[in-house]
Each structure stands twice: as structure tokens, then as C-alpha cells.
Amino acid sequence: MASAALPEAVEPRKKSNFKYACTCAAFASMATIVLGYDVGVMSGASLYIQKDLHITDVQVQIMIGILSVYALVGSFAAARTSDWIGRRYTVVIAAATFFAGSLLMGFAVNYAMLMAGRFVTGIGVGYAIMVAPVYTAEVSPASARGLLTSFTEVFINFGILLGYVSNYAFARLPLHLSWRVMLGIGALPSALLALMVFGMPESPRWLVMKGRLAEARVVLEKTSDTPEEAVERLDQIKAAAGIPKDIDGDVVAVPKKDGSEEKRVWKELIFSPTPAMRRILVAALGIHFFQQATGSDSVVLYSPRVFKSAGITGDDHLLGATCAVGVTKTLFILVATFQLDRAGRRPLLLASTAGMLVCLIGLGTGLTVVGQHPDTKIPWAIGLSILCILAYVAFFSIGLGPITNVYTSEVFPLRVRALGFALGASCNRVTSATVSMSFLSLSKAITIGGSFFLYAGITALGLMFFYTFIPETRGQPLEDIGKLFGMKDDTDVEAEGTSTKDKVKVVEMS
């Protein structure tokens, strides 16, 4: 699906409102630090865990990758929880769960207890990666939605960097303490997040879904660029929620959801979607799949092992090189953050994927040459491998990394947004688990260089998919994005032939 001309981004006209929306987005996105920290810290901690607990490479793969499987449970639970108690308090649940998991891992006395901690942590990660982007997209004005929604990826990368720094800082502790401190200290950002959440407003779209129009109006007035935009956004959200435009009041009594309505949501999204809804679902699942299938987790989770294969020796040098990966990712994600609403999603995504393809071919070549000469140092091959690793994470961070959550949080209509994002996050976690739990075995089977050539082939397929199926969404109101996929009106996913107006009563608050 070719992209039309990019709509002009609207510059915010009320700086105080932009700052308020930015603060809300930052607080919510902090939830994703927990995922980044776990990814970063496990890359180094796994080396010490293997030595201390005397576990095999297969057990290491399972320990690292199983978190993504557990996150599936958290993602689907978060979809239901966020529709039930709201986006804001769902973030609190994510923080509390990760806090408990971090302590459990930090005090683990054996592999079984460590895996129990991984389960609890995985649930928290699933909650975080589902609710943070959805909340941020729903609270952001269209003019800055790309910037603010990309905060989730910024904090993931910041978490990864913190994990790498933790590895380097605590590596000199006694073996039995080093990895436990690395994992246990992850409870600190979770505790801070749980406190910060209480300074956030609830999502205006969730408030409208619950009929709380007065509260939604207040939030929209604080986060929109102009008063006129706040009114327009409220009207669009009301239409998407099935509330007629002329129905107004402090609280609107909307029809209660029942089992048949939930089944209808599944039917509209999964079992009997319209062609437009099917295109939206394919685009969302495809971008999540290729984000992980292109090997990003292999580079980040196993970076010390990859650097070792490239010829770097010694724990200090390996962990130092790994920190360079974290710094590179964090710097380039900041570049992407400020370009999403200027350059657009599609151009950055295509440029990012093309750059990753070149880097994976170079990395595969360098590692293959180094592997064929185990007793001889080949300076150009070592340099090529290191350069390609850093360039790969840079290209990933300016496009495919941040755009995945931004795009998925935008394209689904309001009624199916929570479920749609949960499905995307689930696809992401399944693919991540497959990649991270197979990398060491794959490297032994086809060599580590061959593994990255395989990822290069998958990246080439991803580039073709993005060119064909991903339209530009920059500057579009959330309620209008469905039209890019052929949906006549976002309200098409709502009521089936019944008059919503007859079902709605206005109850004025005294």
C-alpha cells in the first residue's frame, strides 16, 4: 500500500498543554523501563548465573527467552484489566508485579526459584508493554503523537542501558552476589513508577467509554493544542464509542457491556473482520513480527557472546563493549523521537530496515571470517563486526524499534484497540521468545555468522512487507486512521444496526 503525501504536522500552539501531555506520556512510558532493564541486565547476568548455578546453554536460553512467553499472559490480562479499571491503574499493577518479580529473582537460591521470579517478572512486562503505548497514544494530540508514543521505546532503551551499566558495575562482586544484585536492584524503578502514576490523569478515551464525559473533557482541554481541537477530539471519541454527538452532560449512562459484546469485539477483529479491519490486523501483526524476527534480541541479549565471537576477550572488555551498544541505542532512539512527527513513520521505517539489512550482511560476513580463523586475529573482520553491531542497533533505534509501538497504538479503532494491541504485543513476545530461546542452538547448528545471514534474509522480507502494507499515519487523528486502510468510518466497528441514541441516557451530576 503506497503512501500518500505526508500531511503537514501541526505545531503545538499551547506550550503548557504540550508539556502536560509530555509529562503524562513520560510517566506512563516509564513502565517499559522494566522490560529494557531485564533485557539489558540478563545479557551479562546470564554469564554469571551459568557459572554459579552450573546450568547448560539450553537452560540459559530458556531462562532468557521464557520471559517473553510469560509476557503473553500479562498482555492479555492487561487488555482486560485496562478496559475494566482504566489505563492508569493498570500501570500500577505492572509496576507492582515487576517489583515482586525482581525481588524474587534477586533472592533466588536455585534455578527453580529463579524461573519462578522470571514468571512473575514476565507478567509485569506483559502489562507494561501493552498499556503504556495505548495510554500514551490516547492522551496525546495528533501533532505530537509520534513523539510522545515513541517515549515507550526511549525508556526501553534507557532500561537496556541501565541493565548494561548494572552488569559492568556489579561484575566485580563475588560470583554468588553479582548476578543477584544485578537482578534484584531492578525493583527500584518499579517502586518509583508506582508512585509517579498517581500524578497522571486517566485516558480520555477510556473515560468516554465509561460515559464520564466531564472528566474526559478536562483531560482533553489540558492535552490538546487548542480548545477547538479538544472539542473535536471529544466528538470523535464519542462517535467511536457509539455516543451521538448531541448527547452531552457530566456523566452519560451507556449500555453495559456483556458477554455478547465482548464476543462481537473478537468477531470484528479476528473471526469475521471486514477487509479494512483485516488489513489493519495484518499491518499490526506484521510490524511486530519483523521487529523481533530480524534478530534484535539476539544482538542485545547475547551481545557479550557476539562480541566474544568477534574476537574481544576478557569480561571487562566484553561488558564495556556491551555498554557501547546501550549508549548507541539510547542516542539514536532520541534522534528518532524528534523525527517521527517530522519525517513520518513510513520513511523512517523503510530507511531503518534497509540499513539493518546491510548491517546484518556485514556482521554475518565478519563473524564468518573470524570463525574460520580461530587461531588468527583478522583486524578488518573484527572491526567490521563491531562496526556492524553498533550500526545495526543505531538503524533499529531510528525506525523499526520505536515505530512498532507507535504504529500499533494508532491503527486500531477505539472499540478494539486494547485487544488489538494485546494481540500485537503477543505476536511480538512469541517471536522474541523464539529468537532468544534458539540463538545459541542456531549458532551451533549453522555458525554464528550463518545466524545473522538468516536474520538478513528475514529483514529483506520485512522491507518488502513494510513497503507494501504500511501507510503513513503522521498527523492523522486516531479516529480517522482507519480510513487509510479502507474503513469508511471508525464507527463502523461499533453498533450493528441498532440506534445507539435510543440506548443512551444523560444523567446530570448534581
KADAQUI-V103902 format. One record per residue. PHI is phi in radians with two decimals (NA if undefined). BURIAL is + if it has 9 or more other ideal C-beta (glycine too) atoms within 8 Angstrom, else -. D_CENTER is the distance of its C-alpha to the mean C-alpha in whole Angstrom. Layout:
# KADAQUI-V103902
PHI,BURIAL,D_CENTER
PHI,BURIAL,D_CENTER
This chain:
# KADAQUI-V103902
NA,-,24
-1.23,-,25
-1.61,+,24
-1.36,-,26
-1.03,-,27
-1.18,+,24
-1.20,-,25
-1.20,-,26
-1.26,+,24
-1.60,-,25
-1.32,-,26
-1.03,+,25
-1.83,-,29
-2.11,+,29
-1.08,-,27
-1.11,-,27
-1.18,+,25
-1.10,+,23
-1.10,-,23
-1.15,+,22
-1.09,+,19
-1.12,+,18
-1.13,-,19
-1.05,+,17
-1.11,+,14
-1.14,+,14
-1.08,+,15
-1.16,+,12
-1.22,+,10
-1.03,+,12
-1.04,+,10
-1.40,+,7
-0.99,+,11
-1.09,+,12
-1.17,+,9
-1.05,+,10
-1.09,+,13
-1.09,+,14
-1.07,+,13
-1.18,+,15
-1.23,+,18
-1.23,+,18
-1.06,+,19
-1.67,+,22
-1.06,+,23
-1.07,+,23
-1.12,+,26
-1.40,+,28
-1.10,+,27
-1.10,+,29
-1.24,-,32
-1.33,+,32
-1.67,+,32
0.98,-,33
-1.82,+,30
-1.52,-,30
-1.07,-,28
-1.10,-,27
-1.15,+,26
-1.11,+,24
-1.02,+,22
-1.13,+,22
-1.04,+,21
-1.31,+,18
-1.41,+,16
-1.15,+,17
-1.03,+,15
-1.17,+,12
-1.17,+,15
-1.09,+,16
-1.12,+,12
-1.01,+,13
-1.05,+,16
-1.10,+,14
-1.10,+,11
-1.23,+,14
-1.12,+,16
-1.16,+,14
-1.06,+,14
-1.25,+,18
-1.12,+,18
-1.18,+,16
-1.35,-,19
-1.55,-,22
-1.84,-,21
1.84,+,19
-1.19,+,16
-1.13,+,17
-1.27,+,19
-1.17,+,16
-1.11,+,14
-1.08,+,17
-1.08,+,17
-1.04,+,14
-1.14,+,16
-1.13,+,19
-1.17,+,18
-1.17,+,16
-1.01,+,19
-1.14,+,22
-1.14,+,20
-1.11,+,20
-1.14,+,24
-1.10,+,24
-1.21,+,23
-1.14,+,25
-1.77,+,28
-1.11,+,28
-1.85,-,32
-2.72,-,31
-1.12,+,28
-1.11,-,28
-1.17,+,28
-1.09,+,25
-1.18,+,23
-1.10,+,24
-1.11,+,22
-1.11,+,19
-1.12,+,19
-1.10,+,19
-1.06,+,16
-1.07,+,14
-1.07,+,15
-1.09,+,13
-1.09,+,10
-1.05,+,10
-1.06,+,11
-1.14,+,9
-1.27,+,5
-1.54,+,7
-1.44,+,10
-1.09,+,8
-1.15,+,7
-1.12,+,10
-1.04,+,12
-1.11,+,12
-1.13,+,12
-1.34,+,15
-1.67,+,17
-1.56,+,17
-1.25,+,20
-1.02,+,19
-1.16,+,21
-2.24,+,18
-1.12,+,15
-1.09,+,13
-1.04,+,14
-1.28,+,13
-1.22,+,10
-1.26,+,9
-0.98,+,10
-1.03,+,6
-1.26,+,6
-1.03,+,10
-1.27,+,10
-1.06,+,8
-1.18,+,11
-1.13,+,13
-1.10,+,13
-1.05,+,13
-1.07,+,16
-1.07,+,17
-1.11,+,17
-1.11,+,19
-1.11,+,22
-1.05,+,22
-0.99,+,23
-1.16,+,26
-1.25,-,27
-1.83,+,28
-1.13,+,29
-1.52,-,32
-1.21,-,33
-0.94,-,35
-0.91,+,33
-1.28,-,33
-1.76,+,31
-0.96,+,29
-1.23,+,26
-1.20,+,26
-1.18,+,26
-0.96,+,23
-1.39,+,21
-1.17,+,23
-1.21,+,22
-1.14,+,19
-1.22,+,20
-1.12,-,21
-1.11,+,18
-1.15,+,17
-1.12,+,21
-1.11,+,20
-1.07,+,17
-1.01,+,19
-1.32,-,22
-1.19,+,20
-1.02,+,19
-1.22,-,22
-1.63,-,23
-1.64,+,20
-1.42,+,21
-1.34,+,20
-1.07,+,18
-1.11,+,21
-1.23,+,20
-1.16,+,20
-1.07,+,24
-1.15,+,25
-1.04,+,24
-1.64,-,26
1.40,+,29
-1.62,+,29
-1.19,+,29
-1.10,+,31
-1.14,+,28
-1.11,+,26
-1.10,+,28
-1.09,+,28
-1.13,+,24
-1.13,+,24
-1.15,+,27
-1.49,+,26
-2.00,+,23
-1.57,+,24
-1.20,+,26
-2.46,-,29
-1.04,-,31
-1.13,-,31
-1.16,+,28
-1.06,+,27
-1.13,-,30
-1.12,+,29
-1.10,+,25
-1.11,+,27
-1.10,+,29
-1.16,+,26
-1.19,+,24
-1.07,+,27
-1.10,+,28
-1.15,+,25
-1.51,+,25
1.50,+,29
-1.79,+,31
-1.00,-,34
-1.05,-,34
-1.45,-,37
-1.47,+,36
-2.48,-,35
2.57,+,36
-1.24,-,34
-2.30,+,33
-1.95,+,33
-1.45,-,34
-1.69,+,32
-1.01,-,32
-1.21,-,31
-1.31,-,28
-2.28,-,30
-1.07,-,29
-1.17,-,30
-1.20,-,28
-1.12,+,25
-1.11,-,26
-1.13,+,27
-1.08,+,23
-1.08,+,22
-1.13,+,25
-1.18,+,24
-1.70,+,21
-2.03,-,22
-1.44,-,25
-2.56,-,27
-1.34,+,25
-1.24,-,26
-0.96,-,26
-1.15,+,24
-1.12,+,21
-1.12,+,22
-1.14,+,21
-1.08,+,18
-1.12,+,17
-1.10,+,17
-1.07,+,15
-1.17,+,12
-1.17,+,13
-1.13,+,14
-1.20,+,11
-1.18,+,9
-1.08,+,12
-1.25,+,13
-1.03,+,10
-1.65,+,11
-1.21,+,15
-1.45,+,15
1.65,+,16
-1.09,+,13
-1.17,+,13
-1.13,+,17
-1.23,+,17
-1.39,+,15
-1.23,+,16
-1.99,+,20
-0.99,+,20
-1.07,+,24
-1.24,-,25
-1.15,+,24
-1.10,+,26
-1.12,+,29
-1.14,+,29
-1.41,+,29
1.96,+,32
-1.52,+,31
-2.16,-,33
1.55,-,33
-1.05,-,30
-1.07,-,30
-1.19,+,30
-1.14,+,27
-1.24,+,25
-1.14,+,26
-1.12,+,25
-1.13,+,22
-1.05,+,21
-1.10,+,22
-1.09,+,19
-1.09,+,17
-1.11,+,19
-1.07,+,19
-1.04,+,15
-1.17,+,15
-1.11,+,18
-1.36,+,16
-1.20,+,13
-1.19,+,15
-1.06,+,17
-1.09,+,15
-0.97,+,14
-1.58,-,18
-1.87,+,18
-1.04,+,16
-1.62,+,18
-1.87,-,21
-1.42,-,21
1.72,+,18
-1.25,+,15
-1.10,+,17
-1.05,-,20
-1.14,+,17
-1.11,+,15
-1.19,+,19
-1.13,+,20
-1.06,+,17
-1.16,+,17
-1.10,+,21
-1.11,+,21
-1.06,+,19
-1.05,+,21
-1.09,-,24
-1.16,+,23
-1.15,+,22
-1.13,+,26
-1.12,+,27
-1.15,+,25
-1.06,+,27
-1.15,+,30
-1.09,+,30
-1.18,+,29
-1.16,+,32
-1.11,+,35
-1.09,+,34
-1.16,+,34
-1.40,-,37
-2.27,+,39
-1.11,-,38
-1.72,-,41
-2.30,-,41
-1.48,-,39
-1.88,+,38
-0.94,-,37
-1.16,-,35
-1.24,+,33
-1.13,+,32
-1.09,+,31
-1.10,+,30
-1.09,+,27
-1.12,+,26
-1.07,+,26
-1.21,+,24
-1.10,+,21
-1.15,+,21
-1.19,+,21
-1.07,+,18
-1.18,+,16
-1.18,+,17
-1.10,+,17
-1.05,+,13
-1.35,+,12
-1.59,+,14
-2.54,+,13
-1.04,+,11
-1.08,+,8
-1.32,+,7
-1.23,+,9
-1.00,+,7
-1.24,+,5
-1.01,+,8
-1.17,+,10
-1.17,+,9
-1.27,+,10
-1.63,+,13
-1.40,+,15
-1.40,+,15
-1.07,+,19
-0.94,+,19
-1.05,+,21
-1.95,+,18
-1.11,+,15
-1.10,+,14
-1.16,+,15
-1.08,+,13
-1.18,+,10
-1.10,+,11
-1.14,+,12
-1.10,+,10
-1.10,+,7
-1.17,+,11
-1.05,+,11
-1.05,+,9
-1.24,+,10
-1.11,+,13
-1.14,+,13
-1.05,+,12
-1.09,+,15
-1.09,+,17
-1.18,+,17
-1.27,+,17
-1.55,+,20
-2.11,+,22
-1.07,+,21
-1.12,+,24
-1.17,+,26
-1.11,+,26
-1.11,+,27
-1.23,-,30
-1.37,-,31
-2.15,-,30
1.30,+,30
-1.20,+,27
-1.14,+,28
-1.08,+,28
-1.07,+,24
-1.34,+,23
-1.15,+,25
-1.10,+,24
-1.08,+,20
-1.11,+,22
-1.09,-,23
-1.14,+,20
-1.11,+,19
-1.09,+,22
-1.12,+,21
-1.07,+,18
-1.07,+,20
-1.16,-,22
-1.11,+,20
-1.10,+,18
-1.11,-,21
-1.55,-,22
-1.94,+,20
-1.88,+,18
-1.44,+,20
-1.34,+,19
-2.11,+,18
-1.02,+,18
1.37,+,21
-1.55,+,21
-1.05,+,21
-0.96,+,18
-1.25,+,21
-1.79,+,23
-1.17,+,20
-1.00,+,21
-1.12,+,24
-1.14,+,23
-1.77,+,22
1.73,-,26
-1.38,+,26
-1.14,-,29
-2.74,-,27
-1.01,+,24
-1.33,+,27
-1.07,+,28
-1.45,+,25
-1.62,+,27
-1.06,-,31
-1.85,-,33
1.41,-,36
-1.67,-,37
-1.47,-,37
-1.11,+,35
-1.06,-,37
-1.21,-,39
-1.66,-,37
-1.93,+,36
-2.16,-,38
-1.69,+,38
-2.07,+,39
-1.28,-,39
-1.32,-,39
-1.38,-,42
